[in-house]
Amino acid sequence: MQADRTGRLSPVWEAAAVVLITLVGAILRFYRIGEVPPGLHFDEAFQGVMARGLLAGGPLPLFFPANQGEEPLAIYLVAAGLRLLGQEPWVIRLCSAVEGTLALPLAWWLGRGLYRLARSIQPGSRGGAPAGTEAGATAGPQAGQLGEQVVGLGAALVLAILYWHLSFSRLGMEPILVPLFATLAFAALLHGLNSDYRAGQAPDRPASRTQAGGPDTHRPPKAAYWAFGLAGVGLGGGLYTYKAGYLVPVLAVLFIAYAALVERGFLRRHWRGLLLVALVTVVVATPLSLYFVAHPEDFLHRPSDVSLVGTGRSSQPLQAVVDNILPVLGMFFVEGDTNPRSNLPGRPALDPFLALLFVVGLGRAVVGWRRPALMLPPLWLGVMTLPTLVTEYAPHFARALGATPAVALLCALGGWTLWQAGSRLAARWAVAAVSGLLVLGLVFSGVSTVWAYFHNWAQSPDLFYAYDVGLVEVAGFLRDLPPDTGLYLTPTRPDHYTVHFVAGRPCATFDGRHGLVLPPPDRRAVVVVFVQEDGLTGPALQQFRPEASILRTWADGYGRTYAQAYDLPPAEVQPPQPDELSGALLGDAVELVGYSLDRDTAIGGDTVYLTLYWRVLASMDQDYTVFTHLLGAHNPATGGPLWAGHDSQPVGGHYPTTAWQPGEIVLDVHPLTLPAGAPAGPYQLEAGFYLLETMTRLPARDAGGERLPDDAVLLGTLEVGQ
């Protein structure tokens, strides 16, 4: 690169360096984005499903309450990506890659502005030092201007090669927006403050009365006003990104308060610009704020699920936070996040070289504590690591991702400090040696990140489960089956967004460990069993539907059988026969074919498993709860004949009646636990449906059409012995 005669980079070469760094960062973030990470994690797929709903003409919410609640901006950006590029999983991650790349030139702007502001103020001065005075050095204005360039370019380069930031730039989730908006907000804020200082020091303007001890008389130039306004956009817009983004305005307040405390006249000089920042922030944040006023439960849902403080998750919350201090401090140098979705498990946030720069830069900032700009990165680091400090599973890299720009700033400041130390030796060889070591160190860090991410991490078999690779493969297989094929999965939650996004078609889901769903025999169905979790459904299918065959088998990252797809062709088959027949009807939608017990006799303390055989006659538009009772002589504990009971939605709550399809047979298992000391004798079994919201039972009739008392189907008896 070329430098002018003052030692600074020329504007053209500085711009070229910014473009080159951004290009390097973009390559790292876009390279093989469709393959690394593999699969599509649940939270990423949530973004895709919600975005697809927007594109389908759904409502345009300010907040998405599902999945513990998510702020809207990332989902709207994903919707734009899906509209432009198609509804493929890699598009969700492409949006994050773009957002991570945009942060790099902003980091240059931030670093440049930070160092310029730091060298504009003499500690304890009333109006600022002459423009160009070096912060903490005597090398003169040219060195100070070179320092701006080096710190700016260094911050961008460190952020580009920082494993922590890179990994989340390739993950289709909302946390990557936090460092982007925080960097934008503070880069613009520092630019506004610098413009304000330059305007007050311009030779063609009268001296500010602030410099003479009186109130400020100059007005910020237009460049300062648009910068202050942009800072407000960044601060207010960050609230629409991720819960950790709510701390960015807190950081801004702390920084301004600190500057006002250590720099006399700060508020008098900048009150107009700071007022504009506050006003724009409030305006941008108002819509979401009003939503949370009306729906406070949405604001608190996610924090209450993970916080250690004030949520009852820990019996000693303060001690739990104290216990988190060492892991959070150690995440930079010793051991980082152990979740393979967020990190190469255990890899610290900083490699040895960046750790050295970080420590030197942190020391430089603390030593220069009387210059507010130098203290911004430590303040930033402290505030933005709070989300992982006060929550479970620390260190949690996603929650602390907003600290990455501060890390980059401190590393850049540390590199410039080392270069200055070499330059003070007044020997060309020393400057060349330090420069060479810095370049080699950065090359080492970049290569270390590339190798750790694209080789060690990308080839880890742990990613199979961390990124739901198997579910993506299964869902893709289901997507390509003929459209009239019935699709069933067990054990999978009904709102698994990975399946929804990739399959793009309805799939019935249940948990075969709590019962069995037999598809209608008059049309083809495919049942996918995730055998590592559900070892019961496969044998049961082959027992009740002997014509079933294994259509496909999937293996996990370790070569173990992960899932099997059972093909059930149309067939004339006899429905499964329970031990005892019933034929009772519940409403017009369900027939209780009969029931089975796992034992004929029991004693007090035993658990008896009752299996109800439901035949679906028609679709149901409400979710009913099944009740099962064991009735005997008067029970003092219940004040009636009830000795045992079990109420739940069918199949352990995993196959609600609104999901039932005509022609299905649902084997619904209910455990009945007898109390110890239950008297011997015969006990009557009964069952039925009721609507939980109203406690109204579904009308029950016997096989002859007669209405049953209390809308309860009486089954057989269970003999209880001593």
C-alpha positions in Angstrom: 0.0 0.0 0.0 1.1 3.6 -0.7 1.5 6.2 2.0 1.9 9.9 1.5 4.9 11.8 2.8 3.4 12.1 6.2 3.2 8.3 6.6 -0.5 8.2 6.3 -2.3 6.0 3.7 -3.7 8.0 0.9 -7.5 8.1 0.8 -7.5 5.9 -2.3 -5.4 3.3 -0.7 -7.3 3.4 2.5 -10.6 2.9 0.6 -9.0 0.0 -1.3 -7.9 -1.5 2.0 -11.5 -1.3 3.3 -12.8 -2.9 0.1 -10.2 -5.7 0.3 -11.0 -6.4 4.0 -14.7 -6.4 3.3 -14.1 -8.8 0.3 -12.1 -11.2 2.5 -14.8 -11.1 5.1 -17.5 -11.7 2.5 -15.6 -14.7 1.0 -15.4 -16.2 4.5 -19.0 -15.6 5.1 -20.4 -16.7 1.7 -18.1 -19.6 0.8 -20.1 -22.9 0.7 -23.0 -21.2 2.5 -25.3 -23.8 1.2 -23.2 -26.6 2.7 -21.6 -25.3 5.9 -23.3 -25.5 8.3 -25.2 -28.5 7.1 -28.9 -29.1 7.7 -31.1 -26.4 9.1 -31.5 -25.8 12.8 -35.0 -25.4 14.4 -34.4 -21.7 15.2 -33.2 -21.0 11.6 -36.2 -22.8 10.2 -38.5 -20.7 12.4 -37.3 -17.6 10.6 -38.0 -19.3 7.3 -41.5 -20.5 8.3 -42.5 -17.1 9.7 -41.0 -15.3 6.6 -42.9 -17.6 4.3 -46.1 -16.8 6.2 -45.5 -13.1 5.5 -45.0 -13.8 1.8 -48.2 -15.8 1.8 -50.2 -12.7 2.7 -50.3 -13.2 6.5 -50.4 -10.3 9.0 -47.3 -8.1 9.4 -46.6 -8.2 13.1 -44.2 -6.1 15.2 -43.3 -9.2 17.2 -43.5 -12.9 16.7 -44.7 -14.5 20.0 -44.0 -18.1 18.9 -40.7 -19.9 19.7 -40.4 -18.0 23.0 -40.9 -14.7 21.2 -38.6 -13.1 18.5 -38.1 -9.6 17.3 -39.2 -9.0 13.7 -36.4 -7.5 11.8 -34.5 -10.7 10.9 -37.7 -12.4 9.8 -38.6 -9.5 7.5 -35.1 -9.5 6.0 -35.4 -13.3 5.4 -38.8 -12.8 3.8 -37.1 -10.4 1.3 -34.4 -12.9 0.6 -36.9 -15.7 0.0 -38.9 -13.5 -2.3 -35.8 -12.6 -4.4 -33.9 -15.9 -4.4 -36.4 -18.7 -3.7 -37.5 -20.6 -0.6 -34.4 -22.6 0.1 -32.6 -23.1 3.4 -29.4 -21.5 2.3 -31.3 -18.2 1.6 -32.0 -17.9 5.3 -28.3 -18.1 6.0 -27.4 -15.8 3.1 -29.2 -13.0 4.9 -27.0 -13.4 7.9 -23.9 -13.5 5.8 -24.9 -10.2 4.2 -25.5 -8.7 7.7 -22.2 -10.0 9.0 -20.4 -8.6 6.0 -22.0 -5.2 6.3 -20.6 -4.9 9.8 -17.0 -4.9 8.5 -16.9 -1.4 6.8 -18.9 -0.1 9.7 -16.2 -1.4 12.0 -13.6 0.6 10.0 -15.8 3.7 10.4 -16.2 3.0 14.1 -12.5 2.4 14.8 -11.5 5.5 12.8 -14.0 7.7 14.7 -13.1 6.2 18.0 -9.4 7.0 17.7 -10.1 10.4 16.2 -12.3 11.3 19.2 -9.7 10.0 21.6 -6.9 12.2 20.2 -9.2 15.3 19.9 -9.4 15.7 23.7 -6.7 16.5 26.2 -7.6 15.1 29.6 -9.1 17.7 31.8 -9.4 20.3 28.9 -12.4 22.5 28.6 -12.7 22.7 24.9 -10.5 20.1 23.3 -6.9 20.0 22.2 -5.7 21.2 18.9 -6.8 18.9 16.1 -4.4 16.1 15.5 -2.9 15.8 19.0 -2.0 12.2 19.6 -3.7 10.3 22.4 -1.1 9.1 24.7 1.9 9.6 22.4 4.1 12.4 21.2 4.5 11.4 17.6 2.6 14.3 16.2 -0.5 14.9 14.1 0.6 12.6 11.2 1.0 9.7 13.6 -2.4 10.4 15.0 -4.0 10.4 11.6 -2.2 7.2 10.7 -3.5 5.8 14.0 -7.1 6.5 13.0 -6.5 4.6 9.8 -4.8 1.7 11.5 -7.3 1.3 14.3 -10.2 1.6 11.8 -8.7 -0.9 9.3 -7.6 -3.2 12.2 -11.0 -3.3 13.7 -12.5 -4.3 10.4 -9.9 -6.9 9.7 -10.1 -8.5 13.2 -13.9 -8.6 12.9 -13.6 -10.2 9.5 -11.4 -13.1 10.7 -12.9 -13.4 14.2 -14.2 -17.0 14.5 -17.0 -15.9 16.9 -18.4 -13.3 14.4 -17.8 -15.5 11.4 -19.7 -18.5 12.8 -22.8 -16.5 13.5 -22.6 -14.7 10.2 -23.2 -18.1 8.6 -26.0 -19.1 10.9 -29.5 -18.0 9.9 -30.5 -16.5 13.2 -31.2 -13.0 14.5 -28.2 -12.4 16.9 -25.9 -11.3 14.1 -28.0 -8.2 13.7 -26.9 -7.0 17.2 -23.3 -6.2 16.4 -24.4 -4.7 13.1 -26.8 -2.2 14.6 -24.5 -1.5 17.6 -21.6 -0.8 15.3 -23.7 1.5 13.1 -25.1 3.4 16.1 -21.7 4.1 17.7 -19.8 4.7 14.5 -22.4 7.4 13.6 -22.4 8.8 17.2 -18.6 9.2 17.2 -18.7 10.7 13.7 -21.3 13.3 15.0 -19.1 14.1 18.0 -16.0 14.4 15.9 -17.8 16.7 13.4 -19.0 18.8 16.4 -15.4 19.2 17.6 -14.1 20.1 14.2 -16.8 22.7 13.8 -15.9 24.3 17.1 -12.2 24.4 16.1 -12.5 25.6 12.5 -10.2 28.6 11.9 -12.9 30.6 10.2 -15.3 30.4 13.1 -15.2 32.4 16.3 -13.8 30.6 19.3 -16.4 28.7 21.4 -17.1 30.3 24.7 -16.8 26.8 26.1 -13.1 27.1 25.6 -13.2 30.2 27.7 -15.3 28.6 30.3 -18.7 29.9 29.2 -21.6 28.1 27.5 -21.2 26.8 24.0 -22.3 29.0 21.1 -21.6 27.0 18.0 -24.1 24.8 16.2 -23.2 21.4 14.9 -22.7 21.2 11.1 -25.1 19.3 8.9 -22.7 16.4 8.8 -23.0 16.1 12.6 -26.8 16.2 12.5 -27.2 13.4 10.0 -24.7 11.4 11.9 -26.5 11.9 15.2 -29.8 11.0 13.5 -28.3 7.8 12.0 -27.0 6.9 15.5 -30.6 7.2 16.8 -31.7 4.9 14.0 -29.1 2.4 15.0 -30.0 2.5 18.7 -33.8 2.3 18.1 -33.6 -0.2 15.3 -31.4 -2.5 17.4 -34.5 -3.1 19.6 -36.0 -5.0 16.6 -33.2 -7.5 16.3 -32.7 -9.7 19.4 -33.1 -9.4 23.2 -29.4 -8.6 23.7 -29.9 -5.6 21.4 -32.0 -3.9 24.2 -28.7 -3.3 26.0 -27.2 -1.1 23.2 -29.1 2.0 24.2 -28.1 1.3 27.8 -24.5 1.3 26.6 -25.0 4.6 24.9 -26.4 6.2 28.0 -23.5 4.9 30.1 -20.9 6.1 27.5 -22.5 9.6 27.4 -22.7 9.7 31.2 -19.0 8.7 31.5 -18.0 11.3 28.9 -19.9 13.9 30.8 -18.2 12.9 34.0 -14.6 12.9 32.9 -14.7 15.6 30.1 -15.7 19.0 31.3 -18.2 20.8 29.0 -19.1 17.6 27.1 -22.8 18.1 27.5 -22.7 21.8 26.8 -20.9 21.2 23.5 -22.9 18.3 22.3 -26.4 18.7 23.8 -28.1 19.4 20.5 -26.7 16.4 18.8 -27.3 14.1 21.8 -30.9 15.4 22.0 -31.4 14.5 18.4 -30.0 11.0 19.1 -32.5 10.5 21.9 -35.4 11.8 19.9 -34.7 9.6 16.9 -34.2 6.6 19.1 -37.5 7.1 20.9 -39.4 7.6 17.6 -37.9 4.4 16.0 -38.5 2.4 19.2 -42.0 3.6 19.9 -44.0 1.0 17.8 -42.3 -2.0 19.5 -42.5 -0.3 22.9 -46.2 0.2 22.5 -46.6 -3.4 21.5 -44.8 -4.5 24.7 -46.9 -2.2 26.8 -50.0 -4.0 25.5 -48.3 -7.5 25.7 -45.8 -7.5 28.6 -45.8 -11.3 28.6 -44.1 -11.3 25.2 -41.3 -9.1 26.4 -40.6 -11.2 29.4 -41.1 -14.7 27.9 -37.6 -15.5 26.6 -35.7 -13.7 29.4 -37.7 -15.5 32.0 -36.9 -18.8 30.4 -33.1 -18.4 30.6 -32.3 -15.8 33.2 -30.8 -16.7 36.6 -32.1 -13.6 38.3 -35.6 -13.0 39.4 -37.2 -16.0 37.6 -36.9 -18.7 40.2 -34.7 -20.8 37.9 -32.0 -20.8 40.7 -32.5 -21.0 44.4 -29.5 -18.8 44.8 -29.5 -16.5 41.8 -26.7 -14.1 42.9 -24.5 -17.1 43.6 -25.3 -18.5 40.2 -24.3 -15.2 38.6 -21.0 -15.2 40.6 -20.4 -18.7 39.5 -20.7 -17.5 35.9 -18.0 -14.8 36.2 -15.0 -17.1 35.7 -16.5 -19.0 32.7 -17.5 -15.7 31.1 -14.0 -14.2 31.6 -12.4 -17.5 30.5 -14.4 -17.6 27.3 -11.9 -15.1 25.7 -8.7 -17.1 26.5 -9.4 -20.5 28.0 -12.7 -22.2 27.1 -15.5 -20.8 25.0 -19.0 -22.0 24.2 -19.3 -25.8 24.3 -22.4 -25.9 22.1 -21.4 -27.2 18.7 -24.1 -25.1 17.1 -22.3 -21.9 18.3 -18.6 -22.8 18.3 -16.0 -25.4 17.8 -16.8 -26.8 21.3 -14.5 -25.2 23.9 -12.5 -23.1 21.5 -11.9 -19.7 23.2 -13.2 -16.6 21.5 -9.6 -15.4 20.8 -6.6 -17.3 19.4 -3.3 -16.6 21.1 -2.3 -13.7 18.9 -5.6 -11.9 19.1 -5.6 -12.5 22.8 -2.3 -10.7 23.0 -3.6 -7.7 21.1 -6.8 -7.8 23.1 -4.9 -7.6 26.5 -2.6 -4.8 25.2 -5.6 -2.9 23.8 -7.6 -3.3 27.0 -4.6 -2.0 29.0 -4.2 1.0 26.7 -7.9 1.8 27.1 -7.8 1.6 30.9 -4.6 3.7 31.2 -6.3 6.3 29.0 -9.5 6.2 31.1 -9.7 10.0 31.1 -10.4 9.9 27.4 -14.0 8.7 27.0 -13.5 7.3 23.6 -10.8 5.0 24.8 -13.1 3.7 27.5 -16.0 3.0 25.1 -14.7 -0.6 24.2 -14.3 -1.7 27.8 -17.7 -0.3 28.6 -19.1 -2.0 25.5 -17.5 -5.3 26.5 -18.9 -5.2 30.0 -22.5 -4.3 29.0 -22.8 -6.7 26.1 -21.5 -9.7 28.0 -24.2 -9.2 30.6 -26.7 -11.4 28.7 -24.5 -14.5 29.1 -23.3 -13.5 32.7 -26.9 -13.5 34.1 -28.3 -16.5 32.1 -27.8 -20.3 32.1 -25.3 -22.2 30.1 -22.5 -19.6 30.3 -20.5 -18.8 28.3 -23.2 -18.5 25.6 -21.7 -16.9 22.5 -25.0 -16.0 20.9 -26.2 -13.9 23.8 -22.8 -12.1 24.0 -22.4 -11.6 20.3 -23.0 -7.9 20.6 -19.5 -7.7 22.3 -17.6 -8.7 19.1 -17.2 -5.1 17.8 -15.6 -4.2 21.2 -13.3 -7.1 20.9 -12.3 -6.0 17.4 -11.7 -2.4 18.6 -9.5 -3.5 21.5 -7.5 -5.8 19.3 -6.9 -3.0 16.8 -6.0 -0.6 19.6 -3.6 -3.2 20.9 -1.9 -3.6 17.5 -1.5 0.1 17.1 -0.1 0.4 20.6 2.6 -2.3 19.8 3.4 -0.5 16.6 3.9 2.8 18.4 6.1 1.1 20.9 8.3 -0.1 18.1 8.4 3.3 16.5 9.6 5.0 19.7 12.8 3.0 19.4 13.7 5.4 16.5 15.1 2.5 14.5 13.8 1.4 11.2 14.5 -2.2 11.9 12.3 -2.1 15.1 9.4 -0.6 13.1 9.8 -3.2 10.4 10.1 -6.0 12.9 7.0 -5.0 14.8 5.1 -4.4 11.5 6.2 -7.8 10.2 5.2 -9.6 13.5 1.8 -7.9 13.4 1.2 -9.0 9.8 2.3 -12.5 10.5 0.1 -12.6 13.6 -2.9 -11.5 11.7 -2.2 -14.1 9.0 -1.9 -16.7 11.7 -5.3 -15.7 13.2 -7.0 -15.7 9.8 -5.6 -19.1 8.9 -6.4 -20.4 12.4 -10.1 -19.3 12.0 -10.4 -20.8 8.5 -8.9 -24.1 9.6 -10.9 -24.3 12.8 -14.2 -23.5 11.1 -14.0 -25.0 7.6 -12.0 -28.1 8.6 -12.3 -29.0 12.3 -15.8 -27.8 12.9 -17.4 -28.4 9.5 -16.3 -32.1 9.6 -17.5 -32.8 13.1 -20.2 -35.5 13.3 -21.7 -33.5 16.2 -23.2 -31.1 13.5 -25.6 -33.9 12.5 -27.7 -33.3 15.6 -26.7 -29.7 16.2 -28.2 -28.6 12.9 -31.0 -31.2 12.5 -29.2 -32.6 9.4 -31.3 -35.8 9.7 -34.5 -34.0 9.9 -33.6 -32.0 6.7 -32.9 -35.2 4.9 -36.1 -36.8 6.1 -38.2 -33.7 5.3 -36.7 -33.5 1.8 -37.5 -37.1 1.2 -41.1 -36.5 2.3 -41.4 -33.4 0.1 -40.6 -35.5 -3.0 -43.2 -38.2 -2.3 -46.5 -38.2 -4.4 -48.9 -35.6 -3.1 -51.6 -38.0 -2.1 -49.3 -39.9 0.3 -50.1 -39.7 4.0 -47.1 -38.6 6.0 -46.4 -39.4 9.6 -43.4 -38.9 11.9 -42.6 -40.1 15.4 -41.5 -38.8 17.8 -41.5 -35.3 16.4 -43.3 -32.2 17.8 -46.1 -30.9 15.6 -44.5 -27.4 15.3 -41.0 -28.6 14.3 -40.1 -25.7 12.0 -37.3 -27.6 10.2 -39.8 -30.2 9.0 -42.4 -27.5 8.1 -39.9 -25.4 6.1 -38.2 -28.2 4.2 -41.1 -30.5 3.5 -43.5 -27.7 2.6 -46.5 -30.0 3.0 -48.6 -31.3 6.0 -47.1 -34.0 8.1 -48.8 -35.7 11.0 -46.6 -36.1 14.0 -47.0 -38.1 17.2 -44.9 -39.8 19.9 -45.0 -43.6 19.5 -43.6 -44.0 23.0 -47.1 -43.0 24.3 -49.3 -44.7 21.7 -49.6 -45.5 18.0 -51.4 -44.0 15.0 -52.3 -46.4 12.2 -52.9 -44.5 9.0 -56.2 -45.1 7.0 -55.7 -48.4 5.1 -57.4 -47.1 1.9 -54.5 -44.9 0.8 -50.7 -45.1 0.8 -48.9 -43.7 3.8 -45.3 -43.4 4.9 -44.4 -43.4 8.6 -40.9 -42.2 9.5 -39.7 -43.5 12.9 -36.7 -41.9 14.5 -35.5 -45.1 16.0 -32.9 -43.8 18.5 -35.8 -42.2 20.4 -38.7 -44.4 19.5 -38.0 -48.1 19.5 -41.7 -49.2 19.8 -43.4 -47.9 16.7 -41.5 -49.9 14.1 -42.3 -53.3 15.6 -45.9 -52.2 16.3 -46.4 -51.2 12.7 -45.2 -54.5 11.5 -47.4 -56.3 14.0 -50.6 -54.4 13.0 -49.8 -53.7 9.4 -47.8 -56.8 8.2 -47.7 -55.4 4.7 -45.5 -52.5 5.9 -42.0 -52.5 4.5 -38.9 -50.3 5.2 -38.6 -47.9 2.3 -35.5 -46.0 3.4 -33.0 -45.9 6.3 -30.9 -42.9 7.4 -27.7 -43.0 9.5 -26.4 -40.2 11.7 -23.0 -38.6 11.8 -21.6 -41.6 13.7 -23.0 -44.2 11.3 -25.8 -45.3 13.7 -29.3 -45.9 12.4 -31.1 -42.6 12.8 -34.5 -43.1 11.1 -36.5 -45.5 9.1 -39.3 -44.8 6.6 -42.1 -47.5 6.6 -44.1 -47.8 3.5 -47.8 -48.7 4.0 -49.5 -49.4 0.7 -53.3 -49.3 0.3 -54.6 -52.7 1.6 -57.7 -54.4 2.8 -56.7 -55.1 6.4 -58.6 -56.0 9.5 -58.4 -53.3 12.2 -56.4 -54.2 15.2 -58.5 -56.2 17.7 -58.3 -55.1 21.4 -58.7 -57.5 24.2 -62.2 -56.2 25.0 -64.6 -54.7 22.4 -66.8 -51.7 23.0 -68.3 -50.0 20.0 -69.3 -46.9 21.9 -69.6 -43.6 20.0 -68.4 -40.2 21.2 -70.0 -37.4 19.4 -70.3 -38.2 15.7 -66.5 -38.3 15.1 -65.0 -41.2 17.2 -65.7 -44.8 17.9 -64.2 -46.5 20.9 -63.4 -49.9 19.3 -62.3 -51.4 22.6 -59.5 -51.5 25.1 -56.7 -53.6 26.4 -55.0 -53.9 29.9 -51.4 -54.9 30.3 -52.5 -57.1 33.3 -55.6 -58.8 34.6 -54.9 -58.2 38.3 -53.0 -55.6 40.4 -52.3 -54.6 44.0 -52.0 -51.3 45.7 -49.0 -49.3 44.4 -49.1 -50.9 40.9 -49.4 -49.0 37.7 -51.7 -50.5 35.1 -51.6 -49.4 31.5 -54.9 -49.0 29.8 -54.8 -48.8 25.9 -57.9 -47.3 24.3 -58.5 -48.1 20.6 -60.1 -45.1 18.9 -61.4 -45.3 15.3 -61.7 -41.8 13.7 -65.0 -41.4 11.8 -64.8 -37.6 11.0 -62.5 -34.7 11.5 -62.8 -32.7 14.8 -62.4 -29.0 15.1 -61.6 -28.9 18.9 -58.9 -30.5 21.0 -60.5 -32.9 23.5 -59.0 -34.4 26.6 -59.3 -38.1 27.3 -60.3 -39.1 30.9 -59.8 -42.6 32.3 -61.0 -43.5 35.7 -60.7 -46.5 38.0 -63.8 -46.7 40.3 -64.4 -48.7 43.4 -65.8 -48.4 46.9 -65.9 -45.0 48.6 -62.4 -43.5 48.7 -61.9 -41.1 51.7 -59.0 -39.4 49.8 -61.2 -38.3 46.9 -64.6 -38.2 48.6 -66.1 -40.6 46.1 -65.5 -43.8 44.2 -62.4 -42.6 42.3 -59.2 -44.5 43.1 -57.0 -43.8 40.1 -57.3 -41.7 37.0 -55.3 -40.2 34.1 -56.4 -37.3 32.0 -54.5 -36.1 28.9 -54.9 -35.3 25.2 -54.4 -38.5 23.2 -51.1 -40.3 22.8 -49.6 -38.6 25.9 -50.7 -35.2 24.5 -48.8 -35.6 21.3 -51.6 -36.3 18.9 -54.5 -33.8 19.6 -57.9 -34.6 18.2 -57.8 -31.7 15.7 -55.0 -33.6 13.9 -57.0 -36.9 13.6 -57.9 -38.0 10.1 -60.9 -40.1 9.2 -60.0 -43.8 8.9 -57.1 -43.7 11.4 -56.9 -46.0 14.3 -55.4 -44.4 17.4 -54.0 -46.6 20.1 -54.0 -44.3 23.2 -52.1 -45.5 26.3 -53.0 -44.2 29.8 -51.2 -45.2 33.0 -53.4 -45.8 36.1 -51.5 -45.9 39.4 -53.3 -47.5 42.3 -52.7 -45.9 45.7 -50.9 -48.1 48.3 -53.4 -49.9 50.5 -56.2 -49.9 47.9 -58.8 -52.4 49.2 -59.1 -55.7 47.3 -62.0 -56.3 45.0 -63.3 -55.5 41.5 -62.8 -51.9 40.2 -64.8 -50.4 37.3 -63.0 -48.8 34.3 -64.5 -45.8 32.5 -63.4 -43.4 29.8 -64.5 -40.5 27.7 -63.7 -37.1 26.2 -64.2 -33.6 27.6 -63.3 -30.0 26.5 -60.8 -28.7 29.0 -61.8 -25.0 28.6 -65.4 -25.7 29.6 -65.1 -29.1 31.3 -68.0 -30.2 29.0 -68.0 -33.9 28.1 -68.4 -35.1 24.5 -71.8 -36.9 24.3 -71.3 -40.7 24.6 -73.6 -43.4 23.3 -73.4 -47.2 23.5 -73.2 -49.4 20.4 -77.0 -49.4 20.3 -77.2 -45.6 20.2 -78.4 -45.0 23.8 -76.9 -42.0 25.6 -74.6 -43.1 28.4 -74.9 -41.7 31.9 -72.5 -38.8 32.6 -71.2 -39.3 29.0 -68.8 -41.9 30.3 -68.1 -45.2 28.6 -68.1 -48.0 31.1 -65.4 -50.6 30.3 -64.6 -53.8 32.1 -63.3 -54.4 35.5 -59.9 -54.8 37.1 -59.4 -57.2 39.9 -57.3 -55.7 42.8 -55.8 -58.1 45.3 -53.9 -57.7 48.5 
